[in-house]
Amino acid sequence: MAFPFDSFDQSILISLSDDPELMSELTRALAENARVHADLMSRSRCDANWHAAAERLAGLAASFGARRLLNAAHQALDAAPGDPVALRSVRQAITALD
């Protein structure tokens, strides 16, 4: 699954770079929301719930241009529910946002 980064998304991110406080607030919001999806993934016991949480995480990461998190979400989409390697990769990508 590919997520195109259109000029609107890129222009938003570029304009935010001039406001470090706002950029920091949005990064915190991204990390907080990503943690919610990671928690849902860690509690998933079926393919459908795991896949849904990983897809939402990928969409969130794509909307912010968070490539490491997006790659981790894609790794999770290819993994089985509860895969410790995929979960660790997602959590490390979230930690890197802080």
C-alpha positions as protocol buffer text, in pm:
chain_id: "A"
residue {
  index: 1
  type: MET
  ca { x: 0 y: 0 z: 0 }
}
residue {
  index: 2
  type: ALA
  ca { x: 142 y: 337 z: -97 }
}
residue {
  index: 3
  type: PHE
  ca { x: 56 y: 675 z: 48 }
}
residue {
  index: 4
  type: PRO
  ca { x: 129 y: 964 z: -187 }
}
residue {
  index: 5
  type: PHE
  ca { x: 250 y: 1287 z: -33 }
}
residue {
  index: 6
  type: ASP
  ca { x: 82 y: 1559 z: -231 }
}
residue {
  index: 7
  type: SER
  ca { x: 184 y: 1921 z: -243 }
}
residue {
  index: 8
  type: PHE
  ca { x: -82 y: 2022 z: 11 }
}
residue {
  index: 9
  type: ASP
  ca { x: 67 y: 1796 z: 281 }
}
residue {
  index: 10
  type: GLN
  ca { x: 417 y: 1912 z: 201 }
}
residue {
  index: 11
  type: SER
  ca { x: 320 y: 2278 z: 205 }
}
residue {
  index: 12
  type: ILE
  ca { x: 153 y: 2237 z: 544 }
}
residue {
  index: 13
  type: LEU
  ca { x: 466 y: 2077 z: 689 }
}
residue {
  index: 14
  type: ILE
  ca { x: 689 y: 2344 z: 538 }
}
residue {
  index: 15
  type: SER
  ca { x: 473 y: 2624 z: 676 }
}
residue {
  index: 16
  type: LEU
  ca { x: 478 y: 2465 z: 1022 }
}
residue {
  index: 17
  type: SER
  ca { x: 855 y: 2454 z: 1027 }
}
residue {
  index: 18
  type: ASP
  ca { x: 846 y: 2831 z: 1084 }
}
residue {
  index: 19
  type: ASP
  ca { x: 656 y: 2776 z: 1410 }
}
residue {
  index: 20
  type: PRO
  ca { x: 856 y: 2538 z: 1631 }
}
residue {
  index: 21
  type: GLU
  ca { x: 597 y: 2549 z: 1911 }
}
residue {
  index: 22
  type: LEU
  ca { x: 315 y: 2440 z: 1681 }
}
residue {
  index: 23
  type: MET
  ca { x: 536 y: 2177 z: 1517 }
}
residue {
  index: 24
  type: SER
  ca { x: 622 y: 2040 z: 1861 }
}
residue {
  index: 25
  type: GLU
  ca { x: 254 y: 2030 z: 1959 }
}
residue {
  index: 26
  type: LEU
  ca { x: 161 y: 1843 z: 1641 }
}
residue {
  index: 27
  type: THR
  ca { x: 448 y: 1599 z: 1689 }
}
residue {
  index: 28
  type: ARG
  ca { x: 325 y: 1527 z: 2042 }
}
residue {
  index: 29
  type: ALA
  ca { x: -26 y: 1472 z: 1907 }
}
residue {
  index: 30
  type: LEU
  ca { x: 111 y: 1236 z: 1642 }
}
residue {
  index: 31
  type: ALA
  ca { x: 302 y: 1036 z: 1903 }
}
residue {
  index: 32
  type: GLU
  ca { x: 1 y: 1023 z: 2136 }
}
residue {
  index: 33
  type: ASN
  ca { x: -230 y: 898 z: 1861 }
}
residue {
  index: 34
  type: ALA
  ca { x: 31 y: 652 z: 1739 }
}
residue {
  index: 35
  type: ARG
  ca { x: 57 y: 509 z: 2092 }
}
residue {
  index: 36
  type: VAL
  ca { x: -319 y: 449 z: 2093 }
}
residue {
  index: 37
  type: HIS
  ca { x: -293 y: 249 z: 1770 }
}
residue {
  index: 38
  type: ALA
  ca { x: 13 y: 60 z: 1897 }
}
residue {
  index: 39
  type: ASP
  ca { x: -182 y: -29 z: 2211 }
}
residue {
  index: 40
  type: LEU
  ca { x: -472 y: -154 z: 1998 }
}
residue {
  index: 41
  type: MET
  ca { x: -226 y: -361 z: 1799 }
}
residue {
  index: 42
  type: SER
  ca { x: -72 y: -510 z: 2113 }
}
residue {
  index: 43
  type: ARG
  ca { x: -417 y: -617 z: 2233 }
}
residue {
  index: 44
  type: SER
  ca { x: -531 y: -755 z: 1896 }
}
residue {
  index: 45
  type: ARG
  ca { x: -589 y: -1127 z: 1888 }
}
residue {
  index: 46
  type: CYS
  ca { x: -727 y: -1157 z: 1538 }
}
residue {
  index: 47
  type: ASP
  ca { x: -603 y: -1062 z: 1195 }
}
residue {
  index: 48
  type: ALA
  ca { x: -884 y: -812 z: 1134 }
}
residue {
  index: 49
  type: ASN
  ca { x: -821 y: -603 z: 1447 }
}
residue {
  index: 50
  type: TRP
  ca { x: -444 y: -610 z: 1401 }
}
residue {
  index: 51
  type: HIS
  ca { x: -472 y: -512 z: 1037 }
}
residue {
  index: 52
  type: ALA
  ca { x: -723 y: -232 z: 1108 }
}
residue {
  index: 53
  type: ALA
  ca { x: -501 y: -78 z: 1378 }
}
residue {
  index: 54
  type: ALA
  ca { x: -190 y: -109 z: 1159 }
}
residue {
  index: 55
  type: GLU
  ca { x: -371 y: 53 z: 865 }
}
residue {
  index: 56
  type: ARG
  ca { x: -486 y: 344 z: 1081 }
}
residue {
  index: 57
  type: LEU
  ca { x: -132 y: 383 z: 1211 }
}
residue {
  index: 58
  type: ALA
  ca { x: 2 y: 384 z: 856 }
}
residue {
  index: 59
  type: GLY
  ca { x: -251 y: 647 z: 753 }
}
residue {
  index: 60
  type: LEU
  ca { x: -161 y: 863 z: 1052 }
}
residue {
  index: 61
  type: ALA
  ca { x: 211 y: 831 z: 978 }
}
residue {
  index: 62
  type: ALA
  ca { x: 157 y: 909 z: 610 }
}
residue {
  index: 63
  type: SER
  ca { x: -45 y: 1220 z: 685 }
}
residue {
  index: 64
  type: PHE
  ca { x: 246 y: 1358 z: 890 }
}
residue {
  index: 65
  type: GLY
  ca { x: 519 y: 1233 z: 659 }
}
residue {
  index: 66
  type: ALA
  ca { x: 661 y: 1020 z: 942 }
}
residue {
  index: 67
  type: ARG
  ca { x: 847 y: 776 z: 721 }
}
residue {
  index: 68
  type: ARG
  ca { x: 1004 y: 561 z: 994 }
}
residue {
  index: 69
  type: LEU
  ca { x: 663 y: 513 z: 1156 }
}
residue {
  index: 70
  type: LEU
  ca { x: 506 y: 447 z: 816 }
}
residue {
  index: 71
  type: ASN
  ca { x: 767 y: 179 z: 743 }
}
residue {
  index: 72
  type: ALA
  ca { x: 703 y: 19 z: 1083 }
}
residue {
  index: 73
  type: ALA
  ca { x: 328 y: 20 z: 1018 }
}
residue {
  index: 74
  type: HIS
  ca { x: 384 y: -147 z: 681 }
}
residue {
  index: 75
  type: GLN
  ca { x: 601 y: -406 z: 853 }
}
residue {
  index: 76
  type: ALA
  ca { x: 314 y: -468 z: 1097 }
}
residue {
  index: 77
  type: LEU
  ca { x: 67 y: -507 z: 810 }
}
residue {
  index: 78
  type: ASP
  ca { x: 277 y: -796 z: 684 }
}
residue {
  index: 79
  type: ALA
  ca { x: 310 y: -953 z: 1029 }
}
residue {
  index: 80
  type: ALA
  ca { x: 86 y: -1179 z: 1234 }
}
residue {
  index: 81
  type: PRO
  ca { x: -118 y: -1032 z: 1521 }
}
residue {
  index: 82
  type: GLY
  ca { x: 99 y: -971 z: 1825 }
}
residue {
  index: 83
  type: ASP
  ca { x: 427 y: -1012 z: 1636 }
}
residue {
  index: 84
  type: PRO
  ca { x: 686 y: -887 z: 1888 }
}
residue {
  index: 85
  type: VAL
  ca { x: 930 y: -771 z: 1620 }
}
residue {
  index: 86
  type: ALA
  ca { x: 666 y: -560 z: 1445 }
}
residue {
  index: 87
  type: LEU
  ca { x: 541 y: -415 z: 1775 }
}
residue {
  index: 88
  type: ARG
  ca { x: 896 y: -330 z: 1882 }
}
residue {
  index: 89
  type: SER
  ca { x: 958 y: -157 z: 1549 }
}
residue {
  index: 90
  type: VAL
  ca { x: 637 y: 46 z: 1587 }
}
residue {
  index: 91
  type: ARG
  ca { x: 720 y: 144 z: 1946 }
}
residue {
  index: 92
  type: GLN
  ca { x: 1075 y: 244 z: 1853 }
}
residue {
  index: 93
  type: ALA
  ca { x: 945 y: 461 z: 1569 }
}
residue {
  index: 94
  type: ILE
  ca { x: 702 y: 628 z: 1809 }
}
residue {
  index: 95
  type: THR
  ca { x: 977 y: 686 z: 2066 }
}
residue {
  index: 96
  type: ALA
  ca { x: 1191 y: 845 z: 1795 }
}
residue {
  index: 97
  type: LEU
  ca { x: 920 y: 1108 z: 1749 }
}
residue {
  index: 98
  type: ASP
  ca { x: 964 y: 1238 z: 2106 }
}
